């Protein structure tokens, strides 16, 4: 009887079980990037290779991606795709920035992705490397940014559930500043210190002077709410 290789015979045993998954995830995403010709997926492969400590599985889970796609598509449908400068505060790894810059519908001069965590800026730059001339990662507190002096065309905060006083933050911006805001009703998460019970409650909390869009996106454990308008 032929002496078959045990790895071939045992289909339940992964051939590369003893090797680092990062290497294979890198090869997989790099191959998908070539097939799709996607700078975003290529950037993701670079993050996996250069930053093995990054919580990239959480950043790109299906709920995170769905919420950001909803933001991107709603922004284009209600406001359009031409922006000189967009600021994304609390932007973490710059995933939303990568989605916007990867979308040919948008013409954006610069996206500035800020986060108070100094460990995430380099990861965000790696993810957005293909658009390095139009992307900037900064370590900053959103309460200390110069909204008056620089006047971005759009300020984005998709993590309002983490902000203790949304109204005081919005008051730092000149009247008429366009914003895109997201929050949720996921009260069970301890880090969500400013959840809202419904879309109306979110609108009342933000107190925007003009609203271009108000909507909700049901998820498995919570509902995400979004407002696009002006302070």
Residue pairs with C-beta under 8 A, 6 or more apart in sequence:
7 13
7 15
16 24
22 48
22 49
22 52
25 45
25 48
26 45
26 48
26 49
29 41
29 42
29 44
29 45
29 48
30 42
30 45
32 38
32 41
33 39
33 41
33 42
33 44
33 45
38 102
39 98
39 101
39 102
39 130
39 131
40 98
40 99
40 101
40 102
40 127
40 130
42 130
43 98
43 126
43 127
43 128
43 129
43 130
44 56
44 60
44 127
46 126
46 127
46 129
47 54
47 56
47 93
47 123
47 126
47 127
48 54
48 56
50 126
51 122
51 123
51 126
54 93
54 123
56 93
58 64
59 92
59 93
59 95
60 95
63 219
63 220
64 95
65 95
66 217
66 219
67 158
67 182
67 217
67 219
67 224
68 95
68 96
68 99
68 158
69 99
70 217
70 224
70 226
71 96
71 156
71 158
71 180
71 182
71 226
72 96
72 99
72 100
72 103
74 213
74 215
74 226
74 228
75 81
75 154
75 180
75 228
76 103
76 105
76 106
77 213
78 212
78 213
78 228
79 154
79 178
79 212
79 228
81 103
81 105
81 106
81 107
81 108
82 106
82 107
82 108
83 106
83 107
83 108
83 109
83 153
83 154
84 108
84 109
84 110
84 153
85 109
85 110
85 111
85 112
85 150
85 152
85 153
85 154
86 97
86 100
86 108
86 110
86 111
86 112
86 152
86 153
86 154
86 155
86 156
87 111
87 112
87 114
87 145
87 152
87 154
87 155
87 156
88 94
88 96
88 97
88 111
88 112
88 113
88 114
88 156
88 157
88 158
89 114
89 115
89 142
89 145
89 155
89 156
89 157
90 114
90 115
90 116
90 142
90 157
90 158
90 159
90 162
90 163
91 97
91 113
91 114
91 115
91 124
91 137
91 156
92 115
92 117
92 120
92 124
93 120
93 123
93 124
93 127
94 111
94 113
94 123
94 124
94 125
94 127
94 128
94 135
94 137
95 127
96 156
96 158
97 111
97 113
97 124
97 128
97 135
98 127
98 128
98 131
100 106
100 108
100 111
101 108
101 111
101 128
101 130
101 131
101 134
101 135
108 134
109 134
110 134
110 135
110 136
111 128
111 134
111 135
111 136
112 136
112 137
112 138
112 152
113 124
113 128
113 135
113 136
113 137
113 138
114 137
114 138
114 139
114 140
114 142
114 145
115 121
115 124
115 137
115 139
115 140
116 139
116 140
116 141
116 142
117 139
118 139
120 137
121 137
121 138
121 139
122 137
124 135
124 137
125 132
125 135
125 137
128 135
128 137
142 157
142 163
142 169
143 169
143 172
145 172
147 155
147 172
147 173
147 174
147 177
148 172
148 173
148 174
151 174
151 177
152 177
153 178
154 178
154 179
154 180
155 173
155 177
155 178
155 179
155 180
156 179
156 180
156 181
157 163
157 169
157 179
157 180
157 181
157 182
158 180
158 181
158 182
159 182
160 166
160 181
160 182
160 183
160 194
160 202
160 206
161 183
161 184
161 186
161 189
161 192
161 193
161 194
161 195
161 196
162 191
162 192
162 193
162 194
163 169
163 193
163 194
164 193
164 194
165 194
166 181
166 194
166 205
166 206
167 205
167 206
167 207
170 179
170 206
170 207
170 208
170 231
171 231
173 179
173 231
174 231
175 209
175 230
175 231
176 209
176 230
176 231
177 230
177 231
178 228
178 229
178 230
179 208
179 227
179 228
179 229
179 230
179 231
180 226
180 227
180 228
181 202
181 206
181 226
181 227
181 228
182 224
182 225
182 226
182 227
183 194
183 195
183 196
183 202
183 205
183 224
183 225
184 192
184 195
184 196
184 219
184 222
184 223
184 224
184 225
185 195
185 196
185 197
185 198
185 222
185 223
185 225
186 192
186 195
186 221
186 222
187 195
188 221
194 205
196 202
196 205
196 225
198 225
199 214
199 215
199 216
199 225
202 225
202 227
203 211
203 214
203 227
206 227
208 227
208 229
208 230
208 231
209 229
209 230
209 231
210 229
210 230
211 227
211 228
211 229
212 228
212 229
213 226
213 227
213 228
213 229
214 225
214 226
214 227
214 228
214 229
215 225
215 226
216 223
216 224
216 225
216 226
217 223
217 224
217 225
217 226
